Structure formats: structure tokens, C-alpha cells
Amino acid sequence: MTDTKHKLQALVTTTPEAGDKSLLLQSVALLETLLSKIHTLQEENEDLKKVQRAQQDGEPPYGEVVLELESTRRRLEEAGREAEGLRAECGRRADRIAALEREGEARTEATAMQGKVEGVLQRQVTELRTKLDSSMEGRLAESEMCDEAVVKALRMENHLTEMESKVN
């Protein structure tokens, strides 16, 4: 029993989300209730066995004891059904906890994948900005060269016009 409690405490401390811890604690409470009920019923069962032995040893049956025995037997059966229900509930909660853990792992993987994709996209954006900056610098340099060529052509044209006027 103490080993089970230690394992449950370890589960509670390693469980990351509050909802998961709540499910674990509820499961523990249900289990403790069940164990308490079983213990009580075992004590009653022992009392009834003592009464049955006394009857078998030749002591006269007591109506009250027989009624109590029957009542206890019914409570024991009811507790058994309740115990089965609680076991099923514990199983469902354990399944829910496992599903939540898998969901958490999937989220972690998705976050990691998203980080990788964002890193790749950031590198691509950086490369494209570098290419754009380089293209802009090239266009500006080419534009300056064209401007210089036009100015040079105008000078030559003016010079040519001056020369033609001197020749005429």
C-alpha cells in the first residue's frame, strides 16, 4: 500500500499540468475510499464468520444475528459492486491521464517542429534581403554610370557643336 502511495506521489510531482494532477488526486481519493470500505467489510465478514462458527458448534441460532449477517452480506455485495465501479473509474482516469500525456508530447513535438520551420524561414528571409540589397546597390551603380555617360555625351555634343561653329 505504501509503495503504491509513493508511486502516486511520484506521478503527481512529475505530472506537468494541473488537470492531470487533479485527476491523479481524485483517483487516489477514490482508491483510499475503496480500501477503507473493503477494510470495514472485511471486519464485518470476520464477525459473521465467528457467528457462523458458533452456530455450527451447536449454539442456538439467534434471529438477530442471522438478520445482521444477511444485512452485512448485502452490504458486502454492494461494496463489491462499488469497488468494481471505482476500479473502472480509476482505469478510465488512468486512460485519460495517458491521453493527456500523449497530447502534451504531441504539443512539444509540434512546437519543436514550428521552431525549426521558423529558423529555416528566417534564414531564407535573410538571404533574400541580402540579394535585394545587392541588386539595389547594382541598380544604383548602373544608374550613376548611365548618368555619367549622358553627361559625357552632352559635353561631347556641345564640344562638337562648338567645333562645327568654329569651322563654319
C-alpha positions in Angstrom: 0.0 0.0 0.0 2.8 2.4 0.9 4.6 1.5 -2.3 1.5 2.5 -4.3 1.2 5.8 -2.4 4.9 6.5 -3.1 4.4 5.8 -6.8 1.3 8.0 -6.9 3.2 10.8 -5.2 6.0 10.5 -7.7 3.4 10.7 -10.5 1.9 13.8 -9.0 5.3 15.5 -8.8 6.2 14.6 -12.4 2.9 15.4 -13.9 3.2 18.9 -15.6 -0.4 20.1 -15.9 -2.8 20.9 -13.1 -5.7 19.0 -14.7 -3.6 15.9 -14.8 -2.7 16.3 -11.1 -6.3 16.8 -10.3 -7.2 13.5 -12.0 -4.5 11.7 -10.1 -5.6 13.1 -6.8 -9.2 12.2 -7.4 -8.1 8.7 -8.4 -6.1 8.4 -5.1 -9.1 9.6 -3.1 -11.3 7.0 -4.8 -8.8 4.3 -4.1 -8.5 5.3 -0.4 -12.3 5.3 -0.1 -12.4 1.9 -1.7 -9.7 0.5 0.6 -11.4 1.9 3.7 -14.7 0.3 2.6 -13.0 -3.0 1.9 -11.3 -3.0 5.3 -14.7 -2.3 7.1 -16.4 -5.1 5.2 -13.6 -7.5 6.0 -14.0 -6.8 9.7 -17.7 -7.4 9.4 -17.1 -10.5 7.4 -14.8 -11.8 10.2 -17.5 -11.1 12.8 -20.1 -13.0 10.7 -17.7 -15.9 10.3 -17.4 -16.1 14.1 -21.2 -16.2 14.4 -21.4 -18.9 11.9 -18.7 -21.0 13.7 -20.6 -20.5 16.9 -23.8 -21.8 15.3 -22.0 -24.8 13.8 -20.6 -25.6 17.2 -24.1 -26.1 18.4 -25.0 -22.8 19.9 -28.6 -21.9 19.1 -29.1 -19.6 16.2 -30.1 -16.1 17.1 -32.5 -14.4 14.8 -30.9 -11.0 15.3 -27.5 -12.4 14.4 -28.9 -14.0 11.3 -30.6 -10.8 10.2 -27.3 -8.9 10.8 -25.4 -11.5 8.9 -27.8 -11.1 5.9 -27.6 -7.3 6.1 -23.8 -7.5 6.2 -23.7 -9.9 3.3 -25.9 -7.4 1.3 -23.6 -4.5 2.2 -20.6 -6.6 1.3 -22.1 -7.3 -2.2 -22.9 -3.7 -2.6 -19.4 -2.7 -1.6 -18.1 -5.2 -4.1 -20.1 -3.6 -6.8 -19.0 -0.2 -5.7 -15.4 -1.4 -5.7 -15.8 -2.6 -9.2 -17.2 0.8 -10.2 -14.3 2.6 -8.5 -11.8 0.3 -10.3 -13.4 1.1 -13.6 -13.3 4.8 -12.8 -9.6 4.5 -11.9 -9.0 2.8 -15.2 -10.8 5.5 -17.1 -8.9 8.2 -15.3 -5.6 6.4 -15.9 -6.5 6.2 -19.6 -7.4 10.0 -19.6 -4.0 10.8 -17.9 -2.2 8.7 -20.5 -4.1 10.5 -23.3 -3.2 13.9 -21.8 0.4 12.9 -21.6 0.4 11.9 -25.3 -1.3 15.2 -26.1 1.4 17.1 -24.2 4.1 15.1 -26.1 2.5 15.9 -29.4 2.3 19.6 -28.5 6.0 19.6 -27.6 6.9 17.9 -30.9 4.8 20.4 -32.8 6.4 23.3 -31.0 9.9 21.9 -31.8 8.9 21.5 -35.5 7.5 25.0 -35.6 10.8 26.3 -34.2 12.7 24.5 -36.9 10.5 25.8 -39.7 10.7 29.4 -38.3 14.5 29.1 -38.3 14.6 27.9 -42.0 12.2 30.7 -43.0 14.3 33.3 -41.1 17.4 32.2 -43.0 15.6 32.4 -46.3 14.3 35.9 -45.5 17.9 37.0 -44.6 19.2 35.6 -47.8 16.5 37.3 -49.9 17.2 40.6 -48.1 20.9 40.3 -48.9 20.2 39.6 -52.6 17.7 42.5 -52.7 20.3 44.9 -51.1 22.9 43.7 -53.6 20.5 44.2 -56.5 19.6 47.7 -55.3 23.3 48.6 -55.0 24.0 47.3 -58.5 21.0 49.2 -59.9 22.2 52.4 -58.2 25.7 52.0 -59.5 24.4 51.3 -63.0 22.1 54.4 -62.8 25.1 56.5 -61.8 27.1 55.1 -64.7 24.3 55.9 -67.1 24.0 59.5 -65.7 27.8 60.0 -66.2 27.6 58.6 -69.8 24.7 61.0 -70.6 26.6 64.0 -69.1 29.7 62.9 -71.1 27.7 62.6 -74.3 26.2 66.1 -73.7 29.6 67.5 -73.2 30.8 65.8 -76.4 27.8 67.1 -78.3 28.4 70.6 -77.0 32.1 70.3 -77.9 31.2 69.0 -81.3 28.7 71.9 -81.9 31.4 74.4 -80.8 33.8 72.9 -83.2 31.4 72.9 -86.1 30.6 76.5 -85.5 34.3 77.4 -85.5 34.8 75.5 -88.7 32.0 77.4 -90.4 
